[in-house]
Amino acid sequence: MAKGGFRGMSMGGMSMIKQAQKMQQELLKMQEEMETKEYTATAGGGMVSATVNGKHQVLALSIKPEAVDPEDVEMLQDMILAAINEATRMGEEATSAAVSKMTGGMNLGALSGLL
C-alpha cells in the first residue's frame, strides 16, 4: 500500500472501510452463534413439539401418543407442520432482531440474505 493509503482515498474513507470490515466480522460471528441456537415450538395444545436450529434443521420432534389417531392422520400432519413452521419462524425472528440490533436498523439489502 502506498505511504498515504490508497491513492485518492481520504482518511475518512479508510475509516469507513475499517468500520465496514469490523461490522462484517461481527455479522459473521453473530451468524455462527445464531446457527447454534435452538428454537422449540408446540402445536395442538402441546401434543406436538418441534425443535429447530438456526440453520433451519429439525433437531427433534415429539408427538404425544394421544395425538395419534389412525382415523385422523391429516390433523397430526398439520400439527407437525405447524410446530416446525413456528419454531423456524422463531429462529428467523431472533436472527432478524439480532442483525437489526447490530446494524442499528440499517437496511443491508442483499447482505441480509447471507444470514
C-alpha positions as CSV (number, residue, x, y, z in Angstrom):
1,M,0.0,0.0,0.0
2,A,1.3,3.5,-0.8
3,K,2.6,5.6,2.0
4,G,-0.5,7.8,2.1
5,G,-3.0,5.0,1.8
6,F,-5.0,4.2,-1.3
7,R,-4.4,6.9,-3.9
8,G,-7.3,9.3,-3.9
9,M,-8.9,7.9,-0.8
10,S,-9.3,10.2,2.2
11,M,-8.6,9.2,5.8
12,G,-12.4,9.3,6.3
13,G,-12.8,6.8,3.5
14,M,-10.3,4.5,5.1
15,S,-12.1,4.8,8.4
16,M,-15.4,3.8,6.8
17,I,-13.8,0.8,5.2
18,K,-12.4,-0.3,8.5
19,Q,-15.8,0.1,10.1
20,A,-17.5,-1.9,7.4
21,Q,-14.9,-4.7,7.8
22,K,-15.4,-4.7,11.5
23,M,-19.2,-4.9,11.0
24,Q,-18.7,-7.8,8.5
25,Q,-16.7,-9.7,11.1
26,E,-19.2,-9.1,13.8
27,L,-22.1,-10.2,11.5
28,L,-20.2,-13.4,10.6
29,K,-19.6,-14.1,14.3
30,M,-23.3,-13.5,15.1
31,Q,-24.4,-15.7,12.3
32,E,-22.3,-18.6,13.7
33,E,-23.8,-18.0,17.1
34,M,-27.3,-17.9,15.8
35,E,-26.8,-21.2,13.9
36,T,-26.1,-23.0,17.1
37,K,-29.2,-21.7,18.9
38,E,-32.3,-23.9,19.2
39,Y,-35.9,-22.9,19.0
40,T,-38.8,-25.1,20.2
41,A,-42.5,-24.6,19.4
42,T,-45.6,-26.6,20.1
43,A,-48.9,-27.2,18.3
44,G,-52.2,-28.8,19.1
45,G,-52.1,-27.7,22.7
46,G,-48.7,-29.2,23.3
47,M,-49.5,-32.5,21.6
48,V,-46.6,-32.0,19.1
49,S,-43.4,-30.1,19.7
50,A,-40.6,-29.4,17.3
51,T,-37.1,-28.1,17.8
52,V,-35.0,-26.5,15.0
53,N,-31.7,-24.8,15.0
54,G,-30.6,-21.5,13.4
55,K,-29.7,-23.4,10.2
56,H,-33.4,-24.4,9.9
57,Q,-32.6,-28.1,10.6
58,V,-35.2,-30.0,12.5
59,L,-33.4,-31.4,15.6
60,A,-36.2,-33.0,17.5
61,L,-39.9,-33.9,17.0
62,S,-42.1,-35.1,19.9
63,I,-45.6,-36.5,19.5
64,K,-47.7,-37.4,22.4
65,P,-49.3,-40.8,22.0
66,E,-52.8,-39.4,22.4
67,A,-52.2,-37.2,19.3
68,V,-52.0,-40.3,17.1
69,D,-55.5,-41.1,15.8
70,P,-55.4,-43.5,12.8
71,E,-58.7,-42.1,11.7
72,D,-57.3,-38.5,11.5
73,V,-53.7,-38.6,10.2
74,E,-54.2,-35.3,8.5
75,M,-54.6,-33.5,11.8
76,L,-51.4,-35.0,13.1
77,Q,-49.6,-33.9,9.9
78,D,-51.0,-30.4,10.3
79,M,-49.8,-30.2,13.9
80,I,-46.3,-31.3,12.9
81,L,-46.1,-28.8,10.2
82,A,-47.4,-26.0,12.5
83,A,-44.8,-26.8,15.2
84,I,-41.9,-26.9,12.7
85,N,-43.0,-23.8,10.9
86,E,-43.4,-21.9,14.2
87,A,-40.0,-23.0,15.5
88,T,-38.4,-21.9,12.2
89,R,-40.2,-18.5,12.4
90,M,-38.9,-18.0,15.9
91,G,-35.4,-18.6,14.7
92,E,-35.8,-16.3,11.8
93,E,-37.3,-13.6,14.0
94,A,-34.4,-13.9,16.5
95,T,-31.8,-13.6,13.7
96,S,-33.5,-10.6,12.2
97,A,-33.7,-8.9,15.6
98,A,-30.0,-9.6,16.3
99,V,-29.0,-8.2,12.9
100,S,-31.2,-5.2,13.3
101,K,-29.7,-4.5,16.8
102,M,-26.1,-4.9,15.4
103,T,-26.7,-2.7,12.4
104,G,-28.8,-0.1,14.2
105,G,-31.7,-0.9,11.9
106,M,-29.7,-0.1,8.8
107,N,-31.1,-1.9,5.7
108,L,-28.3,-4.1,4.4
109,G,-30.2,-5.1,1.3
110,A,-28.5,-8.1,-0.3
111,L,-26.3,-8.7,2.7
112,S,-29.3,-9.6,4.8
113,G,-29.7,-12.8,2.7
114,L,-26.5,-14.1,4.0
115,L,-27.9,-14.6,7.5
